[in-house]
Amino acid sequence: MTVRTSAARCNFDFSGTHVAITGGGQGLGRAYAKAFAAAGAAVFILDRNFENACKVTDEIKVADGTAFAYQLDVGRLDDVSDVFSTIINEHGRIDVLVNNAAIFTTLEMKPFYSIDPAEWGEVINVNLNGVYACSRQVVDTMKENGFGRIINIGSAAVTMGRPNYTHYVASKSALIGMSRSMARELGSFGITVNTIMPGATFTEVERKTVTPQQKRTIIASQCIQRPATPDDILGTVLFLCSEESGFVTGQAITIDGGATHS
């Protein structure tokens, strides 16, 4: 069986669309950025690692796409306000926001009662408060244009109740309720809000906590028993950000090859 790549399945036209992606400097964020750029969007890559953001920007430009890099730590409210204001002032608007930035790959597995309160607070601040902070910055410009798409990146770890990452799971669980409430508040303005919940997806980012045996176990739990790659996620994200998805909002969509059913 041939698995189609993002280039082969990219049938959406985002020409003239302005897309902001937090955590866009690596992993799934990098894949989202390149897919939107390939579909014609101008992409704003926001990452606290500015070097990574610039690398992805260069990759997109080499492929004749349009991209701009900005340094941003979504856990710092003042920085969020400054960066989004700069983007809107320089480029006029933001049509699509993908809230992808999160703390995960650097976390060490441990039971919740062994998590230091400072670590707990940092994960909640970035993974949850950061989504709130970024989302509120784009509402006015989306309202003015009568169109907007906000995608909050959750995790299939929520539906499985994955152990030893309780702060991460708690932060991603909260995004589902947040997205539903935001969808209610913003629907009349032509703005949709949805959550996607990827399962274990293997990117260029090293995950020291996943051993070869654990990877085999993950794959064996899926209905579709092969490793998930970013290409398996992109079609859903592009659809939810397109004109075609205008009647889809407040949804939490799990993409994990059938490992969980919610």
C-alpha positions in Angstrom: 0.0 0.0 0.0 1.3 3.5 -0.9 0.8 6.1 1.8 0.3 9.5 0.2 2.5 12.4 1.2 1.3 15.9 2.2 2.2 17.2 -1.2 0.0 14.6 -2.9 -3.0 15.2 -0.7 -2.8 19.0 -0.5 -5.8 19.9 -2.6 -6.7 23.0 -0.6 -6.0 26.5 -1.8 -4.9 28.9 1.0 -3.7 31.7 -1.4 -4.0 35.0 0.3 -4.5 33.4 3.8 -2.4 34.4 6.8 -1.6 31.5 9.1 0.1 31.8 12.5 1.5 28.6 14.0 2.9 28.5 17.5 5.7 26.0 18.1 6.2 26.0 14.3 10.0 25.5 14.5 10.0 21.7 14.8 8.0 18.5 14.8 4.3 18.7 13.9 4.4 22.5 13.9 7.1 22.4 11.2 4.9 20.1 9.2 1.8 22.3 9.5 3.8 25.3 8.4 5.2 23.6 5.3 1.8 22.2 4.4 0.0 25.6 4.6 2.8 27.3 2.7 2.6 24.6 0.0 -1.1 25.4 -0.3 -0.3 29.1 -0.9 -0.6 30.6 2.6 1.7 33.2 4.1 2.9 31.5 7.3 4.0 33.1 10.5 6.2 30.7 12.4 6.3 31.4 16.1 8.7 29.6 18.3 10.8 30.3 21.4 13.7 28.8 19.6 14.2 31.5 17.0 16.9 29.5 15.2 14.5 26.7 14.5 11.8 29.1 13.4 14.3 30.7 10.9 15.3 27.2 9.6 11.7 26.3 8.8 11.2 29.7 7.2 14.2 29.1 5.0 12.9 25.7 4.0 9.6 27.2 3.0 11.3 30.0 1.0 13.5 27.5 -0.8 10.3 25.8 -2.0 9.0 29.2 -3.2 6.6 29.6 -0.3 6.0 32.7 1.9 7.0 32.5 5.6 8.1 34.8 8.4 9.9 33.8 11.7 9.1 35.3 15.1 10.6 34.4 18.5 7.8 33.7 21.0 7.4 32.0 24.3 3.7 31.5 24.6 4.0 31.2 28.4 5.0 34.9 28.6 1.8 37.0 28.3 3.6 40.3 27.5 5.6 38.6 24.7 2.4 37.1 23.2 0.8 40.5 23.0 3.9 42.2 21.5 4.5 39.5 18.8 0.9 39.3 17.7 0.5 43.0 17.6 3.6 43.2 15.4 2.3 40.6 13.0 -1.0 42.3 12.6 0.5 45.7 12.2 3.0 44.5 9.6 0.7 42.1 7.7 -2.8 43.4 8.4 -4.5 40.3 9.8 -4.3 36.7 10.9 -6.9 34.4 9.4 -5.8 31.1 10.9 -4.2 30.3 14.3 -2.8 26.9 15.1 -2.1 26.6 18.8 0.6 24.0 18.6 3.3 25.1 21.1 3.5 22.7 24.1 5.8 21.2 26.6 5.9 17.4 26.0 9.0 15.8 24.5 11.3 17.1 27.2 9.2 15.7 30.1 10.3 12.7 32.1 7.7 10.1 32.8 6.7 10.0 36.5 3.5 9.6 38.6 1.6 12.7 39.3 2.5 12.6 43.0 6.2 12.9 42.0 5.8 15.9 39.7 7.3 19.0 41.2 4.7 21.8 41.6 7.0 24.2 39.6 7.1 21.7 36.7 3.3 21.2 36.9 2.8 25.0 36.7 5.1 25.4 33.8 3.3 22.8 31.7 -0.1 24.2 32.5 1.1 27.8 31.7 2.5 26.9 28.3 0.1 24.2 27.2 -3.1 25.9 28.4 -2.6 29.5 29.3 -0.5 30.0 26.2 -3.5 28.9 24.0 -5.7 31.4 25.8 -3.2 34.1 25.5 -2.6 33.6 21.7 -6.3 33.0 20.9 -7.4 36.3 22.4 -4.9 38.2 20.3 -6.5 37.1 17.0 -10.2 37.5 17.8 -10.5 41.2 16.8 -8.8 40.8 13.4 -10.9 37.7 12.7 -14.1 39.5 13.7 -13.3 42.4 11.4 -12.9 40.0 8.4 -15.9 37.8 9.3 -13.7 34.8 9.1 -11.4 32.9 11.3 -10.1 29.4 12.1 -8.6 28.5 15.5 -7.1 25.0 15.8 -6.1 23.9 19.3 -3.7 20.9 19.3 -4.7 18.4 22.0 -3.6 14.8 22.3 -5.0 11.3 22.1 -3.3 10.8 25.4 -6.5 12.3 26.8 -8.8 9.6 25.6 -6.5 6.8 26.7 -5.8 8.5 30.1 -2.1 8.0 29.6 -0.2 7.6 32.9 2.9 9.3 34.1 2.3 12.5 32.1 -0.6 13.8 34.2 0.2 17.5 33.9 0.4 17.1 30.1 -2.8 15.1 29.9 -4.6 17.6 32.2 -3.5 20.6 30.0 -4.6 18.9 26.8 -7.9 17.7 28.4 -8.7 21.4 29.3 -8.3 22.4 25.7 -11.3 20.4 24.7 -13.6 22.3 27.0 -11.9 25.6 26.2 -12.4 25.0 22.4 -16.1 24.2 22.9 -16.8 27.3 24.9 -14.8 29.4 22.4 -16.8 27.9 19.5 -20.0 29.0 21.2 -18.7 32.5 21.8 -17.2 33.1 18.3 -19.5 31.2 15.9 -21.7 34.3 15.1 -18.6 36.0 13.8 -17.7 33.4 11.3 -14.9 32.0 13.5 -14.6 28.2 14.1 -12.7 26.6 16.9 -11.7 22.9 16.9 -9.4 20.6 18.7 -7.4 17.9 17.0 -5.9 15.1 19.1 -3.0 13.4 17.4 -1.8 10.0 18.7 1.9 9.1 18.9 3.3 10.7 15.8 6.9 10.3 14.9 8.8 13.4 13.6 12.4 14.5 13.5 12.2 15.4 17.2 13.9 12.8 19.4 11.7 11.3 22.2 14.0 9.7 24.7 11.1 8.4 26.7 9.8 6.2 23.9 11.9 3.0 23.6 11.8 0.7 20.6 9.6 -1.7 22.6 7.2 1.1 23.5 7.0 2.1 19.9 6.0 -1.4 18.9 3.4 -1.5 21.6 1.9 1.8 20.4 1.7 0.6 16.9 0.2 -2.8 17.9 -2.6 -0.9 19.8 -3.7 0.8 16.6 -6.3 -0.4 14.1 -4.0 0.8 11.4 -0.7 -0.8 12.4 2.0 1.4 11.1 3.9 4.3 12.6 2.0 7.6 12.3 3.8 10.5 10.5 2.9 14.2 10.2 1.3 13.5 6.8 -1.4 11.5 8.6 -2.4 14.7 10.5 -2.2 17.4 7.8 -5.3 16.6 5.8 -7.5 17.1 8.9 -5.8 20.3 9.9 -6.0 21.8 6.4 -9.7 20.8 6.1 -10.6 22.4 9.4 -8.9 25.6 8.4 -10.5 25.8 5.0 -13.7 27.4 3.7 -15.2 23.9 3.3 -15.3 23.3 7.1 -17.4 26.4 7.9 -20.1 24.3 9.6 -17.6 22.3 11.7 -16.8 23.8 15.1 -16.5 22.9 18.7 -15.3 19.4 17.8 -12.5 17.3 19.2 -11.1 14.9 16.5 -8.8 12.1 17.4 -6.2 11.0 14.8 -4.4 8.0 16.2 -5.0 5.2 13.7 -7.9 3.8 15.9 -5.8 3.3 19.0 -8.6 4.9 21.0 -12.3 5.4 20.3 -14.0 8.5 21.8 
